[in-house]
C-alpha cells in the first residue's frame, strides 16, 4: 500500500513538473522591443485614465472624489 502511494505521488510530481516546464519559453531579441512597449506596462497611460475618470463622472452625473467639479451633462 505504501509503495503504491509513493508511486502515485511520484507520477503526480512528474506531471506537475512537466506542466510547470511547459510555461517556460525564451524570448527572441527581436521580440523584446515589442514587450518593452509602454503600452504593455501597467499604469502607463495617464491620458487614458483621465479620460476614463471623466467618462465615469459624466455617466454618474456627479464628480465627487476626483479633482474637478461640474454637472453631469458632460458640457464642462
N, CA, C, O and CB atoms as a CASP TS submission, in Angstrom:
PFRMAT TS
TARGET T0000
AUTHOR 0000-0000-0000
METHOD Language model
MODEL 1
PARENT N/A
ATOM      1  N   UNK     1       0.819  -1.193   0.000  1.00  0.00           N
ATOM      2  CA  UNK     1       0.000   0.000   0.000  1.00  0.00           C
ATOM      3  C   UNK     1       0.869   1.265   0.000  1.00  0.00           C
ATOM      4  O   UNK     1       0.568   2.215  -0.723  1.00  0.00           O
ATOM      5  CB  UNK     1      -0.935  -0.007   1.208  1.00  0.00           C
ATOM      6  N   UNK     2       1.930   1.288   0.794  1.00  0.00           N
ATOM      7  CA  UNK     2       2.810   2.448   0.865  1.00  0.00           C
ATOM      8  C   UNK     2       3.557   2.624  -0.447  1.00  0.00           C
ATOM      9  O   UNK     2       3.761   3.750  -0.902  1.00  0.00           O
ATOM     10  CB  UNK     2       3.801   2.307   2.030  1.00  0.00           C
ATOM     11  N   UNK     3       3.968   1.513  -1.060  1.00  0.00           N
ATOM     12  CA  UNK     3       4.684   1.582  -2.329  1.00  0.00           C
ATOM     13  C   UNK     3       3.771   2.149  -3.405  1.00  0.00           C
ATOM     14  O   UNK     3       4.217   2.919  -4.256  1.00  0.00           O
ATOM     15  CB  UNK     3       5.209   0.190  -2.741  1.00  0.00           C
ATOM     16  N   UNK     4       2.518   1.783  -3.375  1.00  0.00           N
ATOM     17  CA  UNK     4       1.555   2.288  -4.361  1.00  0.00           C
ATOM     18  C   UNK     4       1.358   3.789  -4.189  1.00  0.00           C
ATOM     19  O   UNK     4       1.317   4.522  -5.178  1.00  0.00           O
ATOM     20  CB  UNK     4       0.201   1.553  -4.230  1.00  0.00           C
ATOM     21  N   UNK     5       1.235   4.258  -2.949  1.00  0.00           N
ATOM     22  CA  UNK     5       1.073   5.686  -2.685  1.00  0.00           C
ATOM     23  C   UNK     5       2.316   6.465  -3.120  1.00  0.00           C
ATOM     24  O   UNK     5       2.200   7.569  -3.652  1.00  0.00           O
ATOM     25  CB  UNK     5       0.790   5.925  -1.193  1.00  0.00           C
ATOM     26  N   UNK     6       3.498   5.897  -2.898  1.00  0.00           N
ATOM     27  CA  UNK     6       4.727   6.555  -3.326  1.00  0.00           C
ATOM     28  C   UNK     6       4.790   6.657  -4.839  1.00  0.00           C
ATOM     29  O   UNK     6       5.237   7.668  -5.380  1.00  0.00           O
ATOM     30  CB  UNK     6       5.947   5.806  -2.798  1.00  0.00           C
ATOM     31  N   UNK     7       4.345   5.614  -5.523  1.00  0.00           N
ATOM     32  CA  UNK     7       4.343   5.608  -6.979  1.00  0.00           C
ATOM     33  C   UNK     7       3.369   6.666  -7.511  1.00  0.00           C
ATOM     34  O   UNK     7       3.684   7.374  -8.467  1.00  0.00           O
ATOM     35  CB  UNK     7       3.968   4.208  -7.513  1.00  0.00           C
ATOM     36  N   UNK     8       2.201   6.772  -6.899  1.00  0.00           N
ATOM     37  CA  UNK     8       1.209   7.770  -7.319  1.00  0.00           C
ATOM     38  C   UNK     8       1.750   9.173  -7.072  1.00  0.00           C
ATOM     39  O   UNK     8       1.584  10.064  -7.905  1.00  0.00           O
ATOM     40  CB  UNK     8      -0.134   7.568  -6.565  1.00  0.00           C
ATOM     41  N   UNK     9       2.399   9.367  -5.923  1.00  0.00           N
ATOM     42  CA  UNK     9       2.978  10.660  -5.606  1.00  0.00           C
ATOM     43  C   UNK     9       4.088  11.028  -6.586  1.00  0.00           C
ATOM     44  O   UNK     9       4.199  12.184  -6.996  1.00  0.00           O
ATOM     45  CB  UNK     9       3.512  10.660  -4.184  1.00  0.00           C
ATOM     46  N   UNK    10       4.904  10.056  -6.959  1.00  0.00           N
ATOM     47  CA  UNK    10       5.985  10.296  -7.914  1.00  0.00           C
ATOM     48  C   UNK    10       5.427  10.666  -9.290  1.00  0.00           C
ATOM     49  O   UNK    10       5.945  11.565  -9.952  1.00  0.00           O
ATOM     50  CB  UNK    10       6.886   9.054  -8.025  1.00  0.00           C
ATOM     51  N   UNK    11       4.385   9.980  -9.711  1.00  0.00           N
ATOM     52  CA  UNK    11       3.758  10.286 -11.002  1.00  0.00           C
ATOM     53  C   UNK    11       3.134  11.684 -10.974  1.00  0.00           C
ATOM     54  O   UNK    11       3.259  12.443 -11.934  1.00  0.00           O
ATOM     55  CB  UNK    11       2.681   9.224 -11.352  1.00  0.00           C
ATOM     56  N   UNK    12       2.463  12.018  -9.870  1.00  0.00           N
ATOM     57  CA  UNK    12       1.856  13.346  -9.748  1.00  0.00           C
ATOM     58  C   UNK    12       2.927  14.437  -9.757  1.00  0.00           C
ATOM     59  O   UNK    12       2.736  15.494 -10.359  1.00  0.00           O
ATOM     60  CB  UNK    12       1.016  13.438  -8.460  1.00  0.00           C
ATOM     61  N   UNK    13       4.043  14.180  -9.094  1.00  0.00           N
ATOM     62  CA  UNK    13       5.141  15.140  -9.075  1.00  0.00           C
ATOM     63  C   UNK    13       5.738  15.320 -10.468  1.00  0.00           C
ATOM     64  O   UNK    13       6.039  16.440 -10.879  1.00  0.00           O
ATOM     65  CB  UNK    13       6.223  14.689  -8.093  1.00  0.00           C
ATOM     66  N   UNK    14       5.907  14.210 -11.193  1.00  0.00           N
ATOM     67  CA  UNK    14       6.447  14.276 -12.549  1.00  0.00           C
ATOM     68  C   UNK    14       5.502  15.046 -13.473  1.00  0.00           C
ATOM     69  O   UNK    14       5.953  15.858 -14.281  1.00  0.00           O
ATOM     70  CB  UNK    14       6.691  12.859 -13.099  1.00  0.00           C
ATOM     71  N   UNK    15       4.209  14.799 -13.361  1.00  0.00           N
ATOM     72  CA  UNK    15       3.237  15.528 -14.175  1.00  0.00           C
ATOM     73  C   UNK    15       3.223  17.016 -13.827  1.00  0.00           C
ATOM     74  O   UNK    15       3.120  17.864 -14.713  1.00  0.00           O
ATOM     75  CB  UNK    15       1.837  14.934 -13.989  1.00  0.00           C
ATOM     76  N   UNK    16       3.327  17.328 -12.541  1.00  0.00           N
ATOM     77  CA  UNK    16       3.368  18.727 -12.124  1.00  0.00           C
ATOM     78  C   UNK    16       4.589  19.445 -12.678  1.00  0.00           C
ATOM     79  O   UNK    16       4.489  20.592 -13.114  1.00  0.00           O
ATOM     80  CB  UNK    16       3.357  18.823 -10.609  1.00  0.00           C
ATOM     81  N   UNK    17       5.739  18.784 -12.665  1.00  0.00           N
ATOM     82  CA  UNK    17       6.953  19.377 -13.228  1.00  0.00           C
ATOM     83  C   UNK    17       6.822  19.563 -14.739  1.00  0.00           C
ATOM     84  O   UNK    17       7.283  20.567 -15.283  1.00  0.00           O
ATOM     85  CB  UNK    17       8.175  18.502 -12.909  1.00  0.00           C
ATOM     86  N   UNK    18       6.198  18.605 -15.417  1.00  0.00           N
ATOM     87  CA  UNK    18       6.021  18.713 -16.865  1.00  0.00           C
ATOM     88  C   UNK    18       5.108  19.891 -17.215  1.00  0.00           C
ATOM     89  O   UNK    18       5.367  20.620 -18.173  1.00  0.00           O
ATOM     90  CB  UNK    18       5.441  17.403 -17.434  1.00  0.00           C
ATOM     91  N   UNK    19       4.057  20.068 -16.447  1.00  0.00           N
ATOM     92  CA  UNK    19       3.139  21.189 -16.694  1.00  0.00           C
ATOM     93  C   UNK    19       3.838  22.514 -16.406  1.00  0.00           C
ATOM     94  O   UNK    19       3.687  23.468 -17.168  1.00  0.00           O
ATOM     95  CB  UNK    19       1.859  21.055 -15.825  1.00  0.00           C
ATOM     96  N   UNK    20       4.597  22.584 -15.323  1.00  0.00           N
ATOM     97  CA  UNK    20       5.299  23.818 -14.977  1.00  0.00           C
ATOM     98  C   UNK    20       6.372  24.157 -16.007  1.00  0.00           C
ATOM     99  O   UNK    20       6.574  25.330 -16.320  1.00  0.00           O
ATOM    100  CB  UNK    20       5.928  23.697 -13.590  1.00  0.00           C
ATOM    101  N   UNK    21       7.055  23.158 -16.532  1.00  0.00           N
ATOM    102  CA  UNK    21       8.098  23.400 -17.523  1.00  0.00           C
ATOM    103  C   UNK    21       7.506  23.837 -18.859  1.00  0.00           C
ATOM    104  O   UNK    21       8.191  24.485 -19.651  1.00  0.00           O
ATOM    105  CB  UNK    21       8.945  22.148 -17.712  1.00  0.00           C
ATOM    106  N   UNK    22       6.259  23.497 -19.121  1.00  0.00           N
ATOM    107  CA  UNK    22       5.607  23.909 -20.362  1.00  0.00           C
ATOM    108  C   UNK    22       5.375  25.403 -20.433  1.00  0.00           C
ATOM    109  O   UNK    22       5.195  25.937 -21.528  1.00  0.00           O
ATOM    110  CB  UNK    22       4.300  23.194 -20.517  1.00  0.00           C
ATOM    111  N   UNK    23       5.371  26.101 -19.298  1.00  0.00           N
ATOM    112  CA  UNK    23       5.162  27.542 -19.280  1.00  0.00           C
ATOM    113  C   UNK    23       6.436  28.337 -19.481  1.00  0.00           C
ATOM    114  O   UNK    23       6.385  29.561 -19.593  1.00  0.00           O
ATOM    115  CB  UNK    23       4.530  27.943 -17.993  1.00  0.00           C
ATOM    116  N   UNK    24       7.568  27.674 -19.528  1.00  0.00           N
ATOM    117  CA  UNK    24       8.851  28.363 -19.699  1.00  0.00           C
ATOM    118  C   UNK    24       9.153  28.506 -21.186  1.00  0.00           C
ATOM    119  O   UNK    24       9.225  27.515 -21.913  1.00  0.00           O
ATOM    120  CB  UNK    24       9.999  27.596 -18.978  1.00  0.00           C
ATOM    121  N   UNK    25       9.327  29.737 -21.626  1.00  0.00           N
ATOM    122  CA  UNK    25       9.691  29.982 -23.014  1.00  0.00           C
ATOM    123  C   UNK    25      10.842  30.972 -23.039  1.00  0.00           C
ATOM    124  O   UNK    25      11.097  31.671 -22.058  1.00  0.00           O
ATOM    125  CB  UNK    25       8.478  30.510 -23.834  1.00  0.00           C
ATOM    126  N   UNK    26      11.511  31.024 -24.136  1.00  0.00           N
ATOM    127  CA  UNK    26      12.569  32.018 -24.285  1.00  0.00           C
ATOM    128  C   UNK    26      12.111  33.060 -25.302  1.00  0.00           C
ATOM    129  O   UNK    26      11.471  32.740 -26.304  1.00  0.00           O
ATOM    130  CB  UNK    26      13.916  31.354 -24.728  1.00  0.00           C
ATOM    131  N   UNK    27      12.451  34.294 -25.021  1.00  0.00           N
ATOM    132  CA  UNK    27      12.067  35.413 -25.877  1.00  0.00           C
ATOM    133  C   UNK    27      13.235  35.737 -26.804  1.00  0.00           C
ATOM    134  O   UNK    27      14.375  35.869 -26.358  1.00  0.00           O
ATOM    135  CB  UNK    27      11.660  36.665 -25.027  1.00  0.00           C
ATOM    136  N   UNK    28      12.952  35.857 -28.051  1.00  0.00           N
ATOM    137  CA  UNK    28      13.972  36.203 -29.036  1.00  0.00           C
ATOM    138  C   UNK    28      14.300  37.694 -28.937  1.00  0.00           C
ATOM    139  O   UNK    28      13.444  38.477 -28.525  1.00  0.00           O
ATOM    140  CB  UNK    28      13.498  35.841 -30.468  1.00  0.00           C
ATOM    141  N   UNK    29      15.510  38.104 -29.303  1.00  0.00           N
ATOM    142  CA  UNK    29      15.877  39.521 -29.185  1.00  0.00           C
ATOM    143  C   UNK    29      14.941  40.470 -29.931  1.00  0.00           C
ATOM    144  O   UNK    29      14.690  41.575 -29.451  1.00  0.00           O
ATOM    145  CB  UNK    29      17.273  39.718 -29.692  1.00  0.00           C
ATOM    146  N   UNK    30      14.427  40.077 -31.071  1.00  0.00           N
ATOM    147  CA  UNK    30      13.554  40.980 -31.829  1.00  0.00           C
ATOM    148  C   UNK    30      12.156  41.065 -31.226  1.00  0.00           C
ATOM    149  O   UNK    30      11.385  41.947 -31.603  1.00  0.00           O
ATOM    150  CB  UNK    30      13.458  40.523 -33.280  1.00  0.00           C
ATOM    151  N   UNK    31      11.807  40.170 -30.296  1.00  0.00           N
ATOM    152  CA  UNK    31      10.512  40.226 -29.628  1.00  0.00           C
ATOM    153  C   UNK    31      10.551  41.091 -28.370  1.00  0.00           C
ATOM    154  O   UNK    31       9.503  41.498 -27.869  1.00  0.00           O
ATOM    155  CB  UNK    31      10.051  38.827 -29.276  1.00  0.00           C
ATOM    156  N   UNK    32      11.723  41.369 -27.866  1.00  0.00           N
ATOM    157  CA  UNK    32      11.846  42.121 -26.618  1.00  0.00           C
ATOM    158  C   UNK    32      11.412  43.576 -26.786  1.00  0.00           C
ATOM    159  O   UNK    32      10.890  44.177 -25.846  1.00  0.00           O
ATOM    160  CB  UNK    32      13.283  42.066 -26.115  1.00  0.00           C
ATOM    161  N   UNK    33      11.620  44.138 -27.956  1.00  0.00           N
ATOM    162  CA  UNK    33      11.193  45.516 -28.193  1.00  0.00           C
ATOM    163  C   UNK    33       9.694  45.669 -28.090  1.00  0.00           C
ATOM    164  O   UNK    33       9.206  46.673 -27.571  1.00  0.00           O
ATOM    165  CB  UNK    33      11.658  45.983 -29.548  1.00  0.00           C
ATOM    166  N   UNK    34       8.962  44.694 -28.575  1.00  0.00           N
ATOM    167  CA  UNK    34       7.503  44.752 -28.502  1.00  0.00           C
ATOM    168  C   UNK    34       7.023  44.634 -27.061  1.00  0.00           C
ATOM    169  O   UNK    34       6.067  45.304 -26.670  1.00  0.00           O
ATOM    170  CB  UNK    34       6.881  43.644 -29.355  1.00  0.00           C
ATOM    171  N   UNK    35       7.681  43.785 -26.268  1.00  0.00           N
ATOM    172  CA  UNK    35       7.272  43.623 -24.878  1.00  0.00           C
ATOM    173  C   UNK    35       7.668  44.824 -24.018  1.00  0.00           C
ATOM    174  O   UNK    35       7.075  45.048 -22.963  1.00  0.00           O
ATOM    175  CB  UNK    35       7.879  42.357 -24.305  1.00  0.00           C
ATOM    176  N   UNK    36       8.657  45.591 -24.456  1.00  0.00           N
ATOM    177  CA  UNK    36       9.077  46.778 -23.719  1.00  0.00           C
ATOM    178  C   UNK    36       8.280  48.012 -24.114  1.00  0.00           C
ATOM    179  O   UNK    36       8.538  49.098 -23.595  1.00  0.00           O
ATOM    180  CB  UNK    36      10.549  47.031 -23.939  1.00  0.00           C
ATOM    181  N   UNK    37       7.325  47.873 -25.013  1.00  0.00           N
ATOM    182  CA  UNK    37       6.478  48.970 -25.449  1.00  0.00           C
ATOM    183  C   UNK    37       5.742  49.561 -24.244  1.00  0.00           C
ATOM    184  O   UNK    37       5.239  48.799 -23.418  1.00  0.00           O
ATOM    185  CB  UNK    37       5.474  48.493 -26.526  1.00  0.00           C
ATOM    186  N   UNK    38       5.661  50.876 -24.115  1.00  0.00           N
ATOM    187  CA  UNK    38       4.959  51.477 -22.973  1.00  0.00           C
ATOM    188  C   UNK    38       3.497  51.031 -22.858  1.00  0.00           C
ATOM    189  O   UNK    38       2.936  51.043 -21.763  1.00  0.00           O
ATOM    190  CB  UNK    38       5.014  52.984 -23.081  1.00  0.00           C
ATOM    191  N   UNK    39       2.881  50.641 -23.965  1.00  0.00           N
ATOM    192  CA  UNK    39       1.500  50.165 -23.895  1.00  0.00           C
ATOM    193  C   UNK    39       1.383  48.847 -23.147  1.00  0.00           C
ATOM    194  O   UNK    39       0.297  48.493 -22.690  1.00  0.00           O
ATOM    195  CB  UNK    39       0.933  50.009 -25.286  1.00  0.00           C
ATOM    196  N   UNK    40       2.488  48.114 -23.014  1.00  0.00           N
ATOM    197  CA  UNK    40       2.472  46.833 -22.324  1.00  0.00           C
ATOM    198  C   UNK    40       2.685  46.987 -20.817  1.00  0.00           C
ATOM    199  O   UNK    40       2.623  45.993 -20.094  1.00  0.00           O
ATOM    200  CB  UNK    40       3.535  45.922 -22.903  1.00  0.00           C
ATOM    201  N   UNK    41       2.929  48.189 -20.330  1.00  0.00           N
ATOM    202  CA  UNK    41       3.212  48.435 -18.921  1.00  0.00           C
ATOM    203  C   UNK    41       1.921  48.747 -18.177  1.00  0.00           C
ATOM    204  O   UNK    41       0.974  49.275 -18.759  1.00  0.00           O
ATOM    205  CB  UNK    41       4.220  49.588 -18.759  1.00  0.00           C
ATOM    206  N   UNK    42       1.888  48.420 -16.890  1.00  0.00           N
ATOM    207  CA  UNK    42       0.739  48.742 -16.047  1.00  0.00           C
ATOM    208  C   UNK    42       0.812  50.196 -15.623  1.00  0.00           C
ATOM    209  O   UNK    42       1.869  50.672 -15.208  1.00  0.00           O
ATOM    210  CB  UNK    42       0.682  47.819 -14.810  1.00  0.00           C
ATOM    211  N   UNK    43      -0.297  50.902 -15.724  1.00  0.00           N
ATOM    212  CA  UNK    43      -0.382  52.266 -15.243  1.00  0.00           C
ATOM    213  C   UNK    43       0.415  53.270 -16.051  1.00  0.00           C
ATOM    214  O   UNK    43       0.824  54.296 -15.507  1.00  0.00           O
ATOM    215  CB  UNK    43       0.062  52.313 -13.850  1.00  0.00           C
ATOM    216  N   UNK    44       0.647  53.018 -17.305  1.00  0.00           N
ATOM    217  CA  UNK    44       1.450  53.930 -18.094  1.00  0.00           C
ATOM    218  C   UNK    44       0.645  54.900 -18.938  1.00  0.00           C
ATOM    219  O   UNK    44       1.232  55.696 -19.670  1.00  0.00           O
ATOM    220  CB  UNK    44       2.344  53.160 -18.967  1.00  0.00           C
ATOM    221  N   UNK    45      -0.650  54.862 -18.864  1.00  0.00           N
ATOM    222  CA  UNK    45      -1.475  55.702 -19.731  1.00  0.00           C
ATOM    223  C   UNK    45      -2.271  56.688 -18.885  1.00  0.00           C
ATOM    224  O   UNK    45      -3.438  56.450 -18.574  1.00  0.00           O
ATOM    225  CB  UNK    45      -2.425  54.837 -20.596  1.00  0.00           C
ATOM    226  N   UNK    46      -1.633  57.799 -18.516  1.00  0.00           N
ATOM    227  CA  UNK    46      -2.311  58.786 -17.684  1.00  0.00           C
ATOM    228  C   UNK    46      -3.464  59.446 -18.436  1.00  0.00           C
ATOM    229  O   UNK    46      -4.505  59.738 -17.847  1.00  0.00           O
ATOM    230  CB  UNK    46      -1.320  59.845 -17.207  1.00  0.00           C
ATOM    231  N   UNK    47      -3.279  59.682 -19.744  1.00  0.00           N
ATOM    232  CA  UNK    47      -4.347  60.314 -20.525  1.00  0.00           C
ATOM    233  C   UNK    47      -5.570  59.407 -20.598  1.00  0.00           C
ATOM    234  O   UNK    47      -6.704  59.881 -20.528  1.00  0.00           O
ATOM    235  CB  UNK    47      -3.853  60.651 -21.944  1.00  0.00           C
ATOM    236  N   UNK    48      -5.341  58.110 -20.737  1.00  0.00           N
ATOM    237  CA  UNK    48      -6.457  57.166 -20.781  1.00  0.00           C
ATOM    238  C   UNK    48      -7.173  57.113 -19.433  1.00  0.00           C
ATOM    239  O   UNK    48      -8.402  57.074 -19.385  1.00  0.00           O
ATOM    240  CB  UNK    48      -5.960  55.764 -21.174  1.00  0.00           C
ATOM    241  N   UNK    49      -6.419  57.113 -18.349  1.00  0.00           N
ATOM    242  CA  UNK    49      -7.034  57.095 -17.026  1.00  0.00           C
ATOM    243  C   UNK    49      -7.845  58.362 -16.788  1.00  0.00           C
ATOM    244  O   UNK    49      -8.917  58.310 -16.184  1.00  0.00           O
ATOM    245  CB  UNK    49      -5.964  56.940 -15.942  1.00  0.00           C
ATOM    246  N   UNK    50      -7.341  59.500 -17.258  1.00  0.00           N
ATOM    247  CA  UNK    50      -8.062  60.763 -17.114  1.00  0.00           C
ATOM    248  C   UNK    50      -9.361  60.738 -17.920  1.00  0.00           C
ATOM    249  O   UNK    50     -10.404  61.193 -17.449  1.00  0.00           O
ATOM    250  CB  UNK    50      -7.179  61.942 -17.562  1.00  0.00           C
ATOM    251  N   UNK    51      -9.285  60.205 -19.131  1.00  0.00           N
ATOM    252  CA  UNK    51     -10.488  60.125 -19.964  1.00  0.00           C
ATOM    253  C   UNK    51     -11.517  59.177 -19.363  1.00  0.00           C
ATOM    254  O   UNK    51     -12.716  59.454 -19.406  1.00  0.00           O
ATOM    255  CB  UNK    51     -10.126  59.670 -21.378  1.00  0.00           C
ATOM    256  N   UNK    52     -11.057  58.062 -18.803  1.00  0.00           N
ATOM    257  CA  UNK    52     -11.984  57.121 -18.174  1.00  0.00           C
ATOM    258  C   UNK    52     -12.625  57.728 -16.933  1.00  0.00           C
ATOM    259  O   UNK    52     -13.807  57.500 -16.673  1.00  0.00           O
ATOM    260  CB  UNK    52     -11.260  55.822 -17.809  1.00  0.00           C
ATOM    261  N   UNK    53     -11.850  58.508 -16.155  1.00  0.00           N
ATOM    262  CA  UNK    53     -12.404  59.173 -14.980  1.00  0.00           C
ATOM    263  C   UNK    53     -13.449  60.208 -15.399  1.00  0.00           C
ATOM    264  O   UNK    53     -14.486  60.339 -14.748  1.00  0.00           O
ATOM    265  CB  UNK    53     -11.283  59.841 -14.156  1.00  0.00           C
ATOM    266  N   UNK    54     -13.182  60.942 -16.478  1.00  0.00           N
ATOM    267  CA  UNK    54     -14.147  61.930 -16.967  1.00  0.00           C
ATOM    268  C   UNK    54     -15.427  61.231 -17.440  1.00  0.00           C
ATOM    269  O   UNK    54     -16.531  61.693 -17.154  1.00  0.00           O
ATOM    270  CB  UNK    54     -13.531  62.770 -18.117  1.00  0.00           C
ATOM    271  N   UNK    55     -15.278  60.140 -18.150  1.00  0.00           N
ATOM    272  CA  UNK    55     -16.457  59.412 -18.623  1.00  0.00           C
ATOM    273  C   UNK    55     -17.275  58.882 -17.453  1.00  0.00           C
ATOM    274  O   UNK    55     -18.505  58.878 -17.506  1.00  0.00           O
ATOM    275  CB  UNK    55     -16.041  58.257 -19.541  1.00  0.00           C
ATOM    276  N   UNK    56     -16.603  58.435 -16.402  1.00  0.00           N
ATOM    277  CA  UNK    56     -17.316  57.958 -15.215  1.00  0.00           C
ATOM    278  C   UNK    56     -18.064  59.095 -14.546  1.00  0.00           C
ATOM    279  O   UNK    56     -19.212  58.921 -14.135  1.00  0.00           O
ATOM    280  CB  UNK    56     -16.343  57.313 -14.222  1.00  0.00           C
ATOM    281  N   UNK    57     -17.437  60.251 -14.431  1.00  0.00           N
ATOM    282  CA  UNK    57     -18.097  61.406 -13.830  1.00  0.00           C
ATOM    283  C   UNK    57     -19.344  61.798 -14.622  1.00  0.00           C
ATOM    284  O   UNK    57     -20.392  62.072 -14.037  1.00  0.00           O
ATOM    285  CB  UNK    57     -17.128  62.591 -13.747  1.00  0.00           C
ATOM    286  N   UNK    58     -19.233  61.824 -15.931  1.00  0.00           N
ATOM    287  CA  UNK    58     -20.358  62.216 -16.769  1.00  0.00           C
ATOM    288  C   UNK    58     -21.475  61.181 -16.665  1.00  0.00           C
ATOM    289  O   UNK    58     -22.650  61.536 -16.562  1.00  0.00           O
ATOM    290  CB  UNK    58     -19.910  62.384 -18.235  1.00  0.00           C
ATOM    291  N   UNK    59     -21.112  59.924 -16.693  1.00  0.00           N
ATOM    292  CA  UNK    59     -22.102  58.850 -16.650  1.00  0.00           C
ATOM    293  C   UNK    59     -22.803  58.802 -15.297  1.00  0.00           C
ATOM    294  O   UNK    59     -24.003  58.532 -15.239  1.00  0.00           O
ATOM    295  CB  UNK    59     -21.440  57.502 -16.945  1.00  0.00           C
ATOM    296  N   UNK    60     -22.088  59.057 -14.223  1.00  0.00           N
ATOM    297  CA  UNK    60     -22.675  59.005 -12.895  1.00  0.00           C
ATOM    298  C   UNK    60     -23.476  60.258 -12.559  1.00  0.00           C
ATOM    299  O   UNK    60     -24.315  60.236 -11.659  1.00  0.00           O
ATOM    300  CB  UNK    60     -21.595  58.803 -11.869  1.00  0.00           C
ATOM    301  N   UNK    61     -23.226  61.334 -13.265  1.00  0.00           N
ATOM    302  CA  UNK    61     -23.972  62.564 -13.008  1.00  0.00           C
ATOM    303  C   UNK    61     -23.393  63.369 -11.862  1.00  0.00           C
ATOM    304  O   UNK    61     -24.038  64.291 -11.364  1.00  0.00           O
ATOM    305  CB  UNK    61     -25.409  62.243 -12.716  1.00  0.00           C
ATOM    306  N   UNK    62     -22.208  63.039 -11.447  1.00  0.00           N
ATOM    307  CA  UNK    62     -21.562  63.788 -10.372  1.00  0.00           C
ATOM    308  C   UNK    62     -20.057  63.691 -10.553  1.00  0.00           C
ATOM    309  O   UNK    62     -19.554  62.936 -11.385  1.00  0.00           O
ATOM    310  CB  UNK    62     -21.990  63.257  -8.970  1.00  0.00           C
ATOM    311  N   UNK    63     -19.360  64.472  -9.754  1.00  0.00           N
ATOM    312  CA  UNK    63     -17.906  64.412  -9.837  1.00  0.00           C
ATOM    313  C   UNK    63     -17.309  64.420  -8.443  1.00  0.00           C
ATOM    314  O   UNK    63     -16.388  65.191  -8.170  1.00  0.00           O
ATOM    315  CB  UNK    63     -17.354  65.585 -10.666  1.00  0.00           C
ATOM    316  N   UNK    64     -17.797  63.609  -7.592  1.00  0.00           N
ATOM    317  CA  UNK    64     -17.300  63.570  -6.228  1.00  0.00           C
ATOM    318  C   UNK    64     -16.077  62.677  -6.089  1.00  0.00           C
ATOM    319  O   UNK    64     -16.026  61.584  -6.652  1.00  0.00           O
ATOM    320  CB  UNK    64     -18.385  63.098  -5.299  1.00  0.00           C
ATOM    321  N   UNK    65     -15.107  63.145  -5.343  1.00  0.00           N
ATOM    322  CA  UNK    65     -13.951  62.340  -5.023  1.00  0.00           C
ATOM    323  C   UNK    65     -12.836  62.367  -6.039  1.00  0.00           C
ATOM    324  O   UNK    65     -11.771  61.805  -5.782  1.00  0.00           O
ATOM    325  CB  UNK    65     -14.370  60.975  -4.835  1.00  0.00           C
ATOM    326  N   UNK    66     -13.031  62.997  -7.183  1.00  0.00           N
ATOM    327  CA  UNK    66     -11.948  63.053  -8.160  1.00  0.00           C
ATOM    328  C   UNK    66     -11.229  64.386  -7.990  1.00  0.00           C
ATOM    329  O   UNK    66     -10.718  64.641  -6.899  1.00  0.00           O
ATOM    330  CB  UNK    66     -12.486  62.880  -9.625  1.00  0.00           C
ATOM    331  N   UNK    67     -11.158  65.234  -8.976  1.00  0.00           N
ATOM    332  CA  UNK    67     -10.480  66.512  -8.804  1.00  0.00           C
ATOM    333  C   UNK    67     -11.175  67.664  -9.524  1.00  0.00           C
ATOM    334  O   UNK    67     -10.662  68.783  -9.497  1.00  0.00           O
ATOM    335  CB  UNK    67      -9.067  66.399  -9.290  1.00  0.00           C
ATOM    336  N   UNK    68     -12.289  67.444 -10.148  1.00  0.00           N
ATOM    337  CA  UNK    68     -12.973  68.515 -10.877  1.00  0.00           C
ATOM    338  C   UNK    68     -14.392  68.640 -10.369  1.00  0.00           C
ATOM    339  O   UNK    68     -14.946  67.705  -9.791  1.00  0.00           O
ATOM    340  CB  UNK    68     -12.964  68.251 -12.403  1.00  0.00           C
ATOM    341  N   UNK    69     -14.966  69.788 -10.587  1.00  0.00           N
ATOM    342  CA  UNK    69     -16.350  69.982 -10.194  1.00  0.00           C
ATOM    343  C   UNK    69     -17.160  70.347 -11.427  1.00  0.00           C
ATOM    344  O   UNK    69     -16.638  70.927 -12.379  1.00  0.00           O
ATOM    345  CB  UNK    69     -16.474  71.075  -9.101  1.00  0.00           C
ATOM    346  N   UNK    70     -18.401  70.011 -11.399  1.00  0.00           N
ATOM    347  CA  UNK    70     -19.254  70.336 -12.526  1.00  0.00           C
ATOM    348  C   UNK    70     -20.502  69.475 -12.520  1.00  0.00           C
ATOM    349  O   UNK    70     -20.695  68.634 -11.642  1.00  0.00           O
ATOM    350  CB  UNK    70     -18.499  70.163 -13.833  1.00  0.00           C
ATOM    351  N   UNK    71     -21.326  69.696 -13.494  1.00  0.00           N
ATOM    352  CA  UNK    71     -22.567  68.952 -13.584  1.00  0.00           C
ATOM    353  C   UNK    71     -22.384  67.633 -14.288  1.00  0.00           C
ATOM    354  O   UNK    71     -21.276  67.273 -14.685  1.00  0.00           O
ATOM    355  CB  UNK    71     -23.608  69.763 -14.289  1.00  0.00           C
ATOM    356  N   UNK    72     -23.463  66.923 -14.439  1.00  0.00           N
ATOM    357  CA  UNK    72     -23.400  65.620 -15.074  1.00  0.00           C
ATOM    358  C   UNK    72     -23.766  65.643 -16.550  1.00  0.00           C
ATOM    359  O   UNK    72     -23.945  64.584 -17.151  1.00  0.00           O
ATOM    360  CB  UNK    72     -24.296  64.677 -14.359  1.00  0.00           C
ATOM    361  N   UNK    73     -23.882  66.827 -17.150  1.00  0.00           N
ATOM    362  CA  UNK    73     -24.304  66.898 -18.528  1.00  0.00           C
ATOM    363  C   UNK    73     -23.155  66.650 -19.507  1.00  0.00           C
ATOM    364  O   UNK    73     -23.401  66.392 -20.685  1.00  0.00           O
ATOM    365  CB  UNK    73     -24.925  68.237 -18.795  1.00  0.00           C
ATOM    366  N   UNK    74     -21.925  66.721 -19.050  1.00  0.00           N
ATOM    367  CA  UNK    74     -20.774  66.488 -19.921  1.00  0.00           C
ATOM    368  C   UNK    74     -20.366  67.702 -20.717  1.00  0.00           C
ATOM    369  O   UNK    74     -19.575  67.582 -21.653  1.00  0.00           O
ATOM    370  CB  UNK    74     -21.065  65.373 -20.854  1.00  0.00           C
ATOM    371  N   UNK    75     -20.875  68.860 -20.381  1.00  0.00           N
ATOM    372  CA  UNK    75     -20.574  70.057 -21.152  1.00  0.00           C
ATOM    373  C   UNK    75     -19.450  70.887 -20.547  1.00  0.00           C
ATOM    374  O   UNK    75     -19.237  72.023 -20.972  1.00  0.00           O
ATOM    375  CB  UNK    75     -21.806  70.900 -21.280  1.00  0.00           C
ATOM    376  N   UNK    76     -18.735  70.362 -19.581  1.00  0.00           N
ATOM    377  CA  UNK    76     -17.673  71.159 -18.951  1.00  0.00           C
ATOM    378  C   UNK    76     -16.391  71.017 -19.659  1.00  0.00           C
ATOM    379  O   UNK    76     -15.395  71.620 -19.260  1.00  0.00           O
ATOM    380  CB  UNK    76     -17.486  70.780 -17.526  1.00  0.00           C
TER
END
